[in-house]
Amino acid sequence: MDVLNGANDHFLFHPYLCIVCPIFSLGDGSFIQICGVLGEDILLPCTFTVASNFSLQQLVITWQRTVSLIVVHSYYNEKDHPEYQNPAFRGRTELFPKNFPSGNASLRLKEATTSDMGNYTCFVIQEDGKGYIENLVELKLYDKPLVIGNDDTAVLHRQRAICTLGFISGALIVLIGFRVGHSEMQKKKQQISNENVPLLEKTVEDVIESYKKDILKNRTEFDKMSHGKAKAYSLLDRIINITSPMKQITGLAPDFVPGVKAAQLLSLPQKANYPSKRVLLIGDKGVGKSWAIASIQQEWAESQLSQPRCIIVFRCCDFNGVERKTTLRKLLKKQFESLSSVLTELLRNPEDVLFILDGLDEFSNQLQCNPLDGDFNIDTEAEVNILVYRLIAGDLLSTAQVWVTSRWNTEQLESHKKYFDCILIISGFTNDQLKGYCEIFFQRKQSAAGMYEHVIKYETINCLMSNPLNSYILCNILERCNGSHTVMADMSMTHSKVLLLFLYSLVHCRTSDESVVIIENSGAEQKDKLLQDTILKLGELSFNNLLSGKLEIKIDDMCHYEIDPDVLSKYFSNLILEKEYKGQRILEFCHVMLKEYFAALYCATSLKDDAEELVKCLDLWCFGRTPQNQKSQYYLRSFKAEHTEMLYNFTRFLMGCLKARRGSKLWDCNASLTHSTARALVTWFKECLERSCKKSKLLNLMHCLFELHDSTITTEVSPHFKHVDFFNISLSRLDLSALCYCLRHSAVEELDLRLCTIADDGIKQLKDVLFKCKTVLVSSNKLTEKSAEILSDILQDPKCRIETLSCGTNCFGARGAQFFWKALTRNQRLKSLRLYDNKITDEGIKNMVDYLSYNTTLERLYLCVNEFSDDGLKNIQQIKEVQQHLKIVTKIIEDEDLLLRVETQINELHSQSKEYNQEWLQTIMKSILKDLGDESEITDQMIKNRVGNIKESINKFLLKKTVIAVGSKSTFST
């Protein structure tokens, strides 16, 4: 602690200012607790190891709030930068530059207030990006001056004594602190258990009825967005897939519900015979998850059903503002005040209560288990990410029902999917549902028909409108603006351009009951400037609060950024909701994607002409790579690697907004990039593809290129997509649109789309891409004979490059197989075709010998694990004799490579079985057993022994009665 000595060392042990308790070391940093008094100055300690070539010119010091990431103090280029400080701290902070060479980056916080309590992070960077240090400080404040002899003084003196001892023996303090904390926790638990619950003024049922009335007072989010239009969402049936973490989404189709209203979702797991203690509802952003949850809660509030007794909905983004340790009881009291008086009684039997955690993907903290032993109850204090984890994992209120919503393909979701016993996958609109949506939205059949015909005419617009949020936006555009049909037809539509057109329609067009009217142009130039400035200011505000996940726009923030709330209400009421809460005016975004878009538009406007800064930002936001220096305001937020998933939509919108230029009509969305920016982006995309990146990041990179939609850049970048692996990543229609766009100029060596749930429509969408690939893997995608026909057409194309095609574990059937034999009469490129496990019968191989007689290039054909009779196998044997250059595999033992792969993976199961999907494995194991048959008929003794060992291992596995819910890792999909 010598580095803190000097003119300001008296702050450290002044009993009225602060007490420093070093709790533990973090390696390249530390965690320290500070205790102080309200209204006094506080010293927040931060030390760092001084580099050998230390230079003030290279030193960057940034103090931030740990959770909200707002800037408390910024120092670089040898001076403070108050322009980047949050207004709450401006003029109240001070560093000590004279002590920098000694490794002291401590911060004086003047006149501490209650809002200052919580966690702070000190970032120190030396040597142009090297020597990165991160120190954490927790500030606790007493709410009154201390008087000698009172209890507070005694507490402070005891803490100071402990802290002094800590400087002598840090390890001893940790031990003492743990034992004391554990003892206090046990005392508190004993008090709670012995507490006699007083008689309530109201019964639990009375309070719940009052709670229901509060819910019904609030209209659904879509009602508020549509300003009195018909409840288009509520009147439409939606397609829901029901599955389980123990049922991998393979060719074995999950339970399929073709049409269901949102309010009926609550009963689906029981109807499909799934347990429903932990249910996961997943889908793309904007697909309607939050709307579905709101509908469920409202339906419950309107009904007289006894089960569940109570539904409590948390928005996960609200947890982002919780900086200090808390309890579930405190969270419930804060957000559900009307239930606070009966929480103890209500949660005495939590099996009657349904908790819904809406938007797990918008929770900025990583879920984690705390190391404490013992019971975990609603009064156990912990960080909010631990509380959420415990609730999902069943360690907290284990008998309660818990539903969680999230977009899919997030790393956090994949690592915690094992805790759910039922998964509901909500899909986008089908064309029939889209037609119904148009009819409900427009309420005029002629307008609805015209709108629908226009949508299905253009592939990209159709894909965009499969997302319900986009449907709402595009219907608004087409309803409000004359000529918008033509504009959309002439433009390459992306998410970013749709939202830019939406802004234009809100500002320059309005509707009446009878017709579409264009707003008068009087004062148009002045109005445009006002609105452009308002949009950018709103974007800056959104960017500075991006990771909070909150949709609310605070009045204080609008004042700080000089945003007129009346302008937002007048022009952007379809994007920003206005309501009153406890007599206060509240504005909030209709959807988090809109907030992300405003933030992206602001950043793009600031960065598009600064290629160097743009690339640094993209590295940070897309891949979590810290730039070599942090001297720009864009780096002061200190985004971390774990935040990149939360920024996916933001980075896509950012790319889409780079070509937007301020013009006479808000923004011109088809402007050209500067030469330097275009070259920098080409280089950046190429370098990203040369590095190895995770599948989710590769998909986001494709969306970025798609949103940018620059033909010159795409032409240069596309050939660098050589190996595309999305194995076990569910891909939506929009994902496939981005993939097709990015691969339009690429000759892909291998395209792995196994277990991507693309189905027949996906194969149709990918048709122009597949024929250019050398190896195509589309196993386990619920493909039918429709896909077989499309693949047959691709194989017959003279330009087809496919040499290996793997389509195993689908549902082609006999008719589908015939399409492949037909294709082989013309194809002279394919060398390997895998059609195993496709329900192909004897009918499917009829006339196969005639078709194959025209083919001279096919070398291997895999037909094992199908449904051939003995006569069918004899027919195949005759084909083998005629086509001696072709190896047809009908049994696993007929191919050494296949047998070895099965043998190796079966042997690994004993040590790695928890990594795989148990129920799916059992199905596969039974199929393998059937295919292996009776080993006594095998003449080769070595193979006979190997098969016997494989069957013995499989039978041992199948005898296990404990089925463990694990993640979805597939074994034999090839």
Secondary structure as the mmCIF struct_conf table of DSSP 4:
data_model
#
loop_
_struct_conf.conf_type_id
_struct_conf.id
_struct_conf.beg_label_comp_id
_struct_conf.beg_label_asym_id
_struct_conf.beg_label_seq_id
_struct_conf.end_label_comp_id
_struct_conf.end_label_asym_id
_struct_conf.end_label_seq_id
HELX_RH_3T_P HELX_RH_3T_P1 ASP A 2 LEU A 4
BEND BEND1 GLY A 6 GLY A 6
TURN_TY1_P TURN_TY1_P1 ALA A 7 ASN A 8
HELX_RH_3T_P HELX_RH_3T_P2 ASP A 9 PHE A 11
TURN_TY1_P TURN_TY1_P2 LEU A 12 PHE A 13
TURN_TY1_P TURN_TY1_P3 PRO A 15 LEU A 17
STRN STRN1 CYS A 18 SER A 25
BEND BEND2 GLY A 27 GLY A 29
STRN STRN2 SER A 30 VAL A 37
TURN_TY1_P TURN_TY1_P4 LEU A 38 GLY A 39
BEND BEND3 GLU A 40 GLU A 40
STRN STRN3 ILE A 42 LEU A 44
STRN STRN4 THR A 47 THR A 47
HELX_LH_PP_P HELX_LH_PP_P1 THR A 49 ALA A 51
TURN_TY1_P TURN_TY1_P5 SER A 52 ASN A 53
TURN_TY1_P TURN_TY1_P6 LEU A 56 GLN A 58
STRN STRN5 VAL A 60 ARG A 65
TURN_TY1_P TURN_TY1_P7 THR A 66 SER A 68
STRN STRN6 VAL A 71 TYR A 76
TURN_TY1_P TURN_TY1_P8 ASN A 77 GLU A 78
STRN STRN7 LYS A 79 ASP A 80
HELX_RH_3T_P HELX_RH_3T_P3 PRO A 82 TYR A 84
BEND BEND4 GLN A 85 GLN A 85
TURN_TY1_P TURN_TY1_P9 PRO A 87 GLY A 91
BEND BEND5 ARG A 92 ARG A 92
STRN STRN8 THR A 93 GLU A 94
HELX_RH_3T_P HELX_RH_3T_P4 PRO A 97 SER A 102
TURN_TY1_P TURN_TY1_P10 GLY A 103 GLY A 103
STRN STRN9 ASN A 104 ASN A 104
STRN STRN10 LEU A 107 LEU A 109
BEND BEND6 GLU A 111 GLU A 111
HELX_RH_3T_P HELX_RH_3T_P5 THR A 114 ASP A 116
STRN STRN11 GLY A 118 GLN A 126
TURN_TY1_P TURN_TY1_P11 GLU A 127 GLY A 129
STRN STRN12 LYS A 130 TYR A 142
BEND BEND7 ASP A 143 LYS A 144
TURN_TY1_P TURN_TY1_P12 ILE A 148 GLY A 149
BEND BEND8 ASN A 150 ASN A 150
HELX_RH_AL_P HELX_RH_AL_P1 ASP A 151 ILE A 168
HELX_RH_AL_P HELX_RH_AL_P2 GLY A 170 ASN A 194
HELX_LH_PP_P HELX_LH_PP_P2 GLU A 195 LEU A 200
BEND BEND9 GLU A 201 LYS A 202
HELX_RH_AL_P HELX_RH_AL_P3 VAL A 204 LYS A 217
BEND BEND10 ASN A 218 ASN A 218
HELX_LH_PP_P HELX_LH_PP_P3 ARG A 219 THR A 220
HELX_RH_AL_P HELX_RH_AL_P4 GLU A 221 SER A 226
TURN_TY1_P TURN_TY1_P13 HIS A 227 GLY A 228
TURN_TY1_P TURN_TY1_P14 ALA A 232 LEU A 235
BEND BEND11 LEU A 236 LEU A 236
STRN STRN13 ARG A 238 THR A 243
TURN_TY1_P TURN_TY1_P15 PRO A 245 MET A 246
BEND BEND12 LYS A 247 LYS A 247
BEND BEND13 ILE A 249 LEU A 252
HELX_LH_PP_P HELX_LH_PP_P4 ALA A 253 PRO A 254
STRN STRN14 ASP A 255 VAL A 260
HELX_RH_3T_P HELX_RH_3T_P6 ALA A 262 SER A 267
HELX_RH_AL_P HELX_RH_AL_P5 LEU A 268 LYS A 271
TURN_TY1_P TURN_TY1_P16 ALA A 272 ASN A 273
BEND BEND14 LYS A 277 LYS A 277
STRN STRN15 ARG A 278 ILE A 282
TURN_TY1_P TURN_TY1_P17 LYS A 285 GLY A 286
BEND BEND15 VAL A 287 GLY A 288
HELX_RH_AL_P HELX_RH_AL_P6 LYS A 289 GLU A 302
BEND BEND16 SER A 303 SER A 303
BEND BEND17 GLN A 307 ARG A 309
STRN STRN16 CYS A 310 ARG A 315
HELX_RH_3T_P HELX_RH_3T_P7 CYS A 316 GLY A 321
BEND BEND18 ARG A 324 ARG A 324
STRN STRN17 THR A 326 THR A 326
HELX_RH_AL_P HELX_RH_AL_P7 LEU A 328 GLN A 335
HELX_RH_3T_P HELX_RH_3T_P8 GLU A 337 VAL A 342
HELX_RH_AL_P HELX_RH_AL_P8 LEU A 343 LEU A 346
TURN_TY1_P TURN_TY1_P18 LEU A 347 ARG A 348
BEND BEND19 ASN A 349 ASN A 349
HELX_RH_3T_P HELX_RH_3T_P9 PRO A 350 ASP A 352
STRN STRN18 VAL A 353 ASP A 358
HELX_RH_3T_P HELX_RH_3T_P10 LEU A 360 GLU A 362
BEND BEND20 ASN A 365 ASN A 365
HELX_LH_PP_P HELX_LH_PP_P5 GLN A 366 LEU A 367
BEND BEND21 GLY A 374 GLY A 374
TURN_TY1_P TURN_TY1_P19 ILE A 378 ASP A 379
STRN STRN19 ALA A 382 ALA A 382
HELX_RH_AL_P HELX_RH_AL_P9 VAL A 384 ALA A 393
TURN_TY1_P TURN_TY1_P20 GLY A 394 GLY A 394
BEND BEND22 ASP A 395 LEU A 397
TURN_TY1_P TURN_TY1_P21 SER A 398 THR A 399
BEND BEND23 ALA A 400 ALA A 400
STRN STRN20 GLN A 401 SER A 406
BEND BEND24 TRP A 408 ASN A 409
HELX_RH_AL_P HELX_RH_AL_P10 GLU A 411 HIS A 416
HELX_RH_3T_P HELX_RH_3T_P11 LYS A 417 TYR A 419
BEND BEND25 ASP A 421 ASP A 421
STRN STRN21 CYS A 422 ILE A 426
HELX_RH_AL_P HELX_RH_AL_P11 ASN A 431 PHE A 442
HELX_RH_AL_P HELX_RH_AL_P12 LYS A 445 LYS A 457
BEND BEND26 TYR A 458 TYR A 458
HELX_RH_AL_P HELX_RH_AL_P13 GLU A 459 MET A 465
TURN_TY1_P TURN_TY1_P22 SER A 466 SER A 466
BEND BEND27 ASN A 467 ASN A 467
HELX_RH_AL_P HELX_RH_AL_P14 PRO A 468 ARG A 480
TURN_TY1_P TURN_TY1_P23 ASN A 482 GLY A 483
HELX_RH_AL_P HELX_RH_AL_P15 SER A 484 ASP A 490
BEND BEND28 MET A 491 MET A 491
HELX_RH_AL_P HELX_RH_AL_P16 HIS A 495 HIS A 508
STRN STRN22 CYS A 509 THR A 511
BEND BEND29 ASP A 513 GLU A 514
STRN STRN23 VAL A 516 ILE A 518
HELX_LH_PP_P HELX_LH_PP_P6 ILE A 519 GLU A 520
TURN_TY1_P TURN_TY1_P24 SER A 522 GLY A 523
HELX_RH_AL_P HELX_RH_AL_P17 ALA A 524 ASN A 544
TURN_TY1_P TURN_TY1_P25 ASN A 545 ASN A 545
HELX_RH_3T_P HELX_RH_3T_P12 LEU A 546 SER A 548
STRN STRN24 GLU A 552 ILE A 553
HELX_RH_AL_P HELX_RH_AL_P18 ILE A 555 HIS A 560
TURN_TY1_P TURN_TY1_P26 TYR A 561 GLU A 562
HELX_RH_AL_P HELX_RH_AL_P19 PRO A 565 TYR A 571
TURN_TY1_P TURN_TY1_P27 SER A 573 LEU A 575
STRN STRN25 ILE A 576 TYR A 581
TURN_TY1_P TURN_TY1_P28 LYS A 582 GLY A 583
STRN STRN26 GLN A 584 PHE A 589
BEND BEND30 CYS A 590 HIS A 591
HELX_RH_AL_P HELX_RH_AL_P20 VAL A 592 LEU A 607
TURN_TY1_P TURN_TY1_P29 LYS A 608 ASP A 609
HELX_RH_AL_P HELX_RH_AL_P21 ALA A 611 PHE A 623
HELX_LH_PP_P HELX_LH_PP_P7 ARG A 625 PRO A 627
BEND BEND31 GLN A 628 GLN A 628
BEND BEND32 SER A 632 SER A 632
HELX_RH_3T_P HELX_RH_3T_P13 GLN A 633 TYR A 635
TURN_TY1_P TURN_TY1_P30 LEU A 636 ARG A 637
HELX_RH_3T_P HELX_RH_3T_P14 ALA A 641 LEU A 647
HELX_RH_AL_P HELX_RH_AL_P22 TYR A 648 CYS A 657
TURN_TY1_P TURN_TY1_P31 LEU A 658 LYS A 659
STRN STRN27 ARG A 661 GLY A 663
TURN_TY1_P TURN_TY1_P32 SER A 664 LYS A 665
STRN STRN28 LEU A 666 ASP A 668
TURN_TY1_P TURN_TY1_P33 CYS A 669 ASN A 670
HELX_LH_PP_P HELX_LH_PP_P8 ALA A 671 THR A 674
HELX_RH_AL_P HELX_RH_AL_P23 HIS A 675 GLU A 690
BEND BEND33 ARG A 691 ARG A 691
HELX_RH_AL_P HELX_RH_AL_P24 LYS A 695 LEU A 708
HELX_RH_AL_P HELX_RH_AL_P25 SER A 711 VAL A 717
HELX_RH_3T_P HELX_RH_3T_P15 SER A 718 HIS A 720
STRN STRN29 HIS A 723 ASP A 725
TURN_TY1_P TURN_TY1_P34 PHE A 727 ASN A 728
HELX_RH_AL_P HELX_RH_AL_P26 ARG A 733 CYS A 742
TURN_TY1_P TURN_TY1_P35 LEU A 743 HIS A 745
BEND BEND34 GLU A 749 GLU A 749
STRN STRN30 GLU A 750 ASP A 752
TURN_TY1_P TURN_TY1_P36 ARG A 754 LEU A 755
HELX_RH_AL_P HELX_RH_AL_P27 ALA A 759 GLN A 765
TURN_TY1_P TURN_TY1_P37 LEU A 766 LEU A 766
HELX_RH_AL_P HELX_RH_AL_P28 LYS A 767 LEU A 770
TURN_TY1_P TURN_TY1_P38 PHE A 771 LYS A 772
BEND BEND35 LYS A 774 LYS A 774
STRN STRN31 THR A 775 LEU A 777
BEND BEND36 SER A 780 ASN A 781
HELX_RH_AL_P HELX_RH_AL_P29 GLU A 785 GLN A 796
BEND BEND37 ASP A 797 ASP A 797
TURN_TY1_P TURN_TY1_P39 PRO A 798 LYS A 799
BEND BEND38 GLU A 803 GLU A 803
STRN STRN32 THR A 804 SER A 806
BEND BEND39 THR A 809 ASN A 810
HELX_RH_AL_P HELX_RH_AL_P30 GLY A 813 LEU A 824
TURN_TY1_P TURN_TY1_P40 THR A 825 ARG A 826
BEND BEND40 ARG A 829 ARG A 829
STRN STRN33 SER A 832 ARG A 834
BEND BEND41 ASP A 837 ASN A 838
HELX_RH_3T_P HELX_RH_3T_P16 ASP A 842 ILE A 845
TURN_TY1_P TURN_TY1_P41 LYS A 846 ASN A 847
HELX_RH_AL_P HELX_RH_AL_P31 MET A 848 LEU A 852
TURN_TY1_P TURN_TY1_P42 SER A 853 TYR A 854
BEND BEND42 THR A 856 THR A 857
STRN STRN34 ARG A 860 TYR A 862
BEND BEND43 VAL A 865 ASN A 866
HELX_RH_AL_P HELX_RH_AL_P32 ASP A 870 VAL A 882
TURN_TY1_P TURN_TY1_P43 GLN A 884 HIS A 885
STRN STRN35 LYS A 887 VAL A 889
BEND BEND44 LYS A 891 LYS A 891
HELX_RH_3T_P HELX_RH_3T_P17 ILE A 892 GLU A 894
HELX_RH_AL_P HELX_RH_AL_P33 GLU A 896 GLN A 912
HELX_RH_3T_P HELX_RH_3T_P18 SER A 913 GLU A 915
BEND BEND45 TYR A 916 TYR A 916
HELX_RH_AL_P HELX_RH_AL_P34 GLN A 918 LEU A 932
HELX_RH_3T_P HELX_RH_3T_P19 GLU A 935 GLU A 937
HELX_RH_AL_P HELX_RH_AL_P35 GLN A 941 LEU A 959
BEND BEND46 THR A 971 PHE A 972
#
